[in-house]
């Protein structure tokens, strides 16, 4: 019989179980935070996150900074002792100062460290449920909320201190939990062996002075949309649905790297709302950050007690550059909407076949 954990002292149970356990026995249950921060001019981009994997008994975190053509990454992993309110692993921790508004994130490592405070610019918004099936089995079945905001504090990369001024540094964050592939790879089985033929994903949270916009689109290879979520968030907490986004992406010739995008949305009164986006510097989440396809490390993997690692990637190295197209890529995004300027994230993955953009197979690229 398991012992109670500190969370059991709070009236937050949703099942007849101790919060030491999650309701699902799926090995891939996870609970994770993601953050990004950038200085708008494209000089520095930080992406970082923290995850708990109760059924794998693992807790881990990562932080990655891109400056120029170098991507510096540090990672931490340890055994999950008990589930509680303390979000910490190795030299990394998250402190909730004011739920859903202010957080402090600290990373202590000689190669990459920071002490940063996040302040939400608008209320967090709950997204539509995320669901992807392999055959009839859910491989992603998750809830998530998103928020745009600003950062303040200090960032240190390879011995260089960078002041993080909230008047300049902006970013986005999300919290998600549920089921998604984590830990060591599972046996392929029929669904994974046959494969879906492709994966197309777009996630665009944007911060403007007077409102925020969050757009999520996920499509099958034939263009059938399996996730469609577009909202505008106002300072007073009002959330408007913005219809069925029409997405137009211009790719750099010979690649699937976006150089421009246009989102055609619809306001509740039926009037069109158009967002023009220019992607800037980017980070490939599968190069050192542990996301799908990363050969160096994956979220939830058991690396042993008290494990940490550091790596620097030269993005001009052909061995590294050749990996960039094969995963989810986060771009700093500059946007315009009805004359207003905004900043945020343009997260995109276009893998394999996608009929609406004319990509016939895994090797297809823009003309």
N, C-alpha and C positions, 0 to 999 in steps of 0.2 A: 504494500500500500504506500502511495506517495504521500509525503508530508505537505501541509499547506505552504504556500509561498506568500510573500508580502502583499501581492496584489489581492489576495483573498480577503484582506481586511476591508476592502472597498466594495460598495454595493454596485458592482459593474458586471456581475456574471450574466452570461446569456445561455448557458447550458448547465445541466446538473453535474458539472465537473469542477474540480479545482482549476484555477487558472495556470497551474503547472502544466496542464494539458490543453491542447487545442481540440476542437470538436472533430476535425478530420484526422484520419490516420494516414492520409497521403504523405509520403516521404517529402513531397515537394512543397509542403506548406511553408510560407515565408511571411515575414513582417519587416518592411524596409522603408528607409528614408532616402531620398535623392535630393541633391542641391546643386545648383550651378551659380557661378558669380563671374562677372566680367566687367572690364573698365570701359566698354563701349568703343574704344578706338581700335580694338582687335589686338592690342599688345599682350594681354594676359587673359586666359580663360581657365577657371577652376571648376572641376566637377568632382563631387564627393558624395559618399553615401555610407549607410550603416544598416546592417541586416541581422535578423535573428531567425534561426531555422530550428524550431522546437523539436521536430521529429528526427532531425539529423544531429541534434545536440551541439550545434555550432553557432557562434556569433562572430561577425567579421565586419570590417570597414575598409574603405579605400579612399585615397585622395589623389587627384591627378591635376597637374597644371601644365598648360601649353603656353610657351613663350617662344615666338618665332617658329622654328622647325623642330624644337625639342619638346618632348612630352615627358615630364618627370612624374613618377608614380610611387606611392608608398602604400603598403597593404598590411593589415593586422588581422589575425584570426586566433580564436581560442575556443576552449570547451565552454558550452553554455551551462552554467551552474544551476541557476534558478531564474525563473521569469519574474522580473520586478520592474520598478520605475527607473532604475539606474541604467542608462544607455551608455555603455563603456566597453571598450576592448583595447588592450594594450595602451598605447599613448593617445587614444582617440576617445572623445566623449561628446555627447550631446546633452545640453541642459535646457529643459523647457522652462523659460522664464515667465511666459504668459501664453498659455495654450492657444494655438491657432493664430498667434500674432508675433511673439518674440521668442527666439531661441538663440543659444550660444553654442558654437561648435569649436572645439579645441582639438588640434592635432599636434602632438609633440614627437618630432622626428628630426634628426640632424639634417636630412636632405630636403625635407618639405614639412613646414609647420605653419600653423596659423591659430589665431584667437579672434574669432569673428562673431559678430552679433547680427542676426537676421531680424528685420522688421517687415511684416507684411504691409504692402501698400493698399491692398483691398482684401475683403474677406476671402477665406478659402472656399473653393467651390467643389462640391462632390461631382465626380464624373459618372457617366453611365457605366454599368458593369462591363468589365473586360472578360471576354470569353473567346477562346480558340479551342476547337476540337481536333483531335487526331483520331479519325474514325468516329467513334461515339464517345471517346474518353476526353474529358476536359484536360488540356495541358496548361491552359491559362484560364483561371476562374478567380477573378480578383476584384476588389474594390479599391478606389483611389480618390484622393482629393488633391487639388493643385492650388498654388498661390503664387503671385508675383510680389516682389518687394525689393528691398535694398539691403546693403551690407555695410558694416563699419568694423574697423579693427586693424589688424596687422597680418600680413602674409609674408612668409620667408621661404625663398626657393634657392637652394644651393648657396646659402650664406648671404643672399641679398634680401634686405627687408623692403617691403612694399607697403606703403600706407594705403589703407582701404577707406576711402572717403564716401559716405553714403550719398553725397550729391552727385557722384560719378558712378559708383559701383552699383549695379543692379543685377537682377537674376530671377530665377524661378525655383520652386521646390515642389515635390510631391511626396505623399505618404501612401503606400499601397500595402495590401495584405491579402492573402488567399493562397492560391496554388499557381506556381509557374515552375519550369524546369530549373532545379538548383542542385548543388552537390555533384557527386560523381555521375558520369553518364550512365543511363539505364540501358539495358539490352534493347536493340533496335525494335524488335517486334514488327508485325506486319505494317501498322500505320506509319511508323517512322521509316521503315525500309522503303515503302512505296513513296512516301513524301507527298507534300501538298503541291509541289511544282513551283512554288514561289511564295514570297511574303512581301506585302506592301503596307507601309505604316507611315503616318504623318501625325506629329504632335506639335502644336504651336501655341504656347502660352505667351501672351504679349501684354506689356504694361504701357499704357498711355497716361497722360496727366489726369484725365477725368474718368477713366474706365479701364477695365482689363478685358481681354478676349482670350478664350481658350478654345482651340479647335482640335479635335481628334478624329482621324479617319483611318480605318483599317479595311483593306479589301483583299478578296481572293484573287487568284491569277486571272480569272475571267472578268474581274471588275466588280463582282458582287460585294456590296458593302456590308461587313459584319460588325462594324462599330461606327456610329455616326453621332458626334457630339459637338455642338458649337454653341457657346454661350458668351454673353457679355455681362460683366459684373460691375455694379456701381458701388460707390463708397458706402451707401446706406444698407448694402447687403442684397439689394434687388438683383435677381438673375433673369436675364432675358434669353430665350432660345432663339438661335439665328438660323434656323431652317436646315436645309440640306446643302452643305458647302459644295461648290464646284471648284475643283482644284486644278490650277494650271501651273506646271513647273517647267522651267527652261533648264536643260542640263548642258554642262560643258561638253563640247563635241568630243566623241571618243570615250566618254565616261558616263557615270550616273551621279555625278556630283552636281547639285543644283547651284545655279548662278542667279536665278531670279524666280519668284513665284507670285501668283495672284490668287487670292481666295475670294470667291464671289458668295456672299452671305445674304440673308434676308432678315430684316428687322421685323419685330412682331406686327408692325403696321403694314407690312408688305413692301416697304421701300427697300431697294437694294443697298447693301453695305459692302463696299469693296476694300480689301486690304492688299496693299502692294508690299512685298517683302524682298529685301536684299540680304542674302546670307553672307556672313563674314567668316572669321576664323572658325575652325571646327575642331572637334575631338571625336575620334572613333572610339566608341565605348568598348569595343572588343580588343583594344590594344592596351593591355595592362589594367583595365578597370574591371575585368571579370565578367563582362556580359557575354551573351551567346557567341560562340565561335572563338573566344579568347583562349589560345593554347597555353598561356603562361599561368593562368589562375582563373578559377570560377567561383562565384558566390556559393557559400555553403559547403565548399569542399573541406574535408578534414585534413588539416596541415600539421596537426599536433598542437600540444598546449603551448601558449605563449609565443606563437609564431608571428614574425613580421618579415617584410622584404621590401626592397627598394630597387627601382630600375629607371633608367633613362632611355628613351627611344628617339632615335634620329629619324624623323619622318621623311627625310630625303634618301635614306638607305633603301635600295630596291627591295630588300627582303621585308622591310616594314611597310613601305609604300604599297607593295603588292597586296597587303592584307586589308588596306583601308576600305575598299569598296564592299567587303563581304560582311557587313554588319550594320548596326544602328549607328548613325553619325549625328552628333549634336553640333549645330551651328549657332553662333551668335547671330541674332536676327535684328536688323533695322527695319522698321515698318512705317507705313503711312496709311491712315484711315480717315477719309473725309477731311484732309488737310492737317490732321493731328499726327505728330511724330511719336513713335513708340519703339521700345526695345524689348527683346525677349529671346526665346529659344525657337529654333527651327530644327526639330528632330525628325529625321527621315531615314527610312530603309526601303530600298527597292532591290529585291533579290529574286532572281529567277524570272519567270514569265509574268508579265502584267500587260494584258491586252489593251487597256485604255491608253497606255503610253507607247504602245508598239514594241515592247520588249518581248521577243518570242521565246527566249530561253535564258539560261544562266550567263551566257557570254554576250548577250545583246547589249549594245551601248547606244548612246545618242549619235545621230549622224553628224 
